[in-house]
Amino acid sequence: MGMTVSFLILAILTLAGGVAAMTLRRLVHCALALAVSFAGLAALYVNLGAEFAGLAQLLVYVGAIAILIVFAILLTHSSETELQKVFSPAGIAGALLALAVFAVLAWAVVSSGAAHSAASVAAPQTSMREIGFALMQRYVLPLEVIALMLTAAMIGAVILAVRPTSGSEPAETQAPRNPELRA
């Protein structure tokens, strides 16, 4: 069971993007690191022979979800506060709990016979063309409904982000900040 160099590089890229998304301080940087992790996952799918899953990951998660997250962050006027502490007792306890859960899950996967028997099962021979025809013929209505819902959500996010806050006056009625410009 040897790993190829390309798989190892893509796995490191995906993990680095995920870790950066969790640890960076600025929200925009976290969203961009999440997009890198999504792209690395798409490349892993393609590397493993699941071309449709890789292209769907690239189109849906990198092309839509990650960009939507970045736009939502940039369009909302949030007052981002910098964290004072890097490590907290609750964070350390959470990291230890996550490592314990990972160790138990890894032990369960390795000790079960399902991992070894899954390698002997033949993969279904469905091509991307067949999946594309199914999406564009049989499942075209749900696909269009999802597209309309995502478009409506994006329009709603833009409207909420552009709407002035209740305490501020509209831009036309505000006085100029420079006293020399006042008439």
Secondary structure by P-SEA (a helix, b strand, c coil): ccccaaaaaaaaaaaaaaaaaaccccaaaaaaaaaaaaaaaaaaaaaacaaaaaaaaaacccccaaaaaaaaaaacccbbbbbcccccaaaaaaaaaaaaaaaaaaaaaaacaaaaaaaacccccccaaaaaaaaaccaaaaaaaaaaaaaaaaaaaaaaaaccccccccccccccccccccc
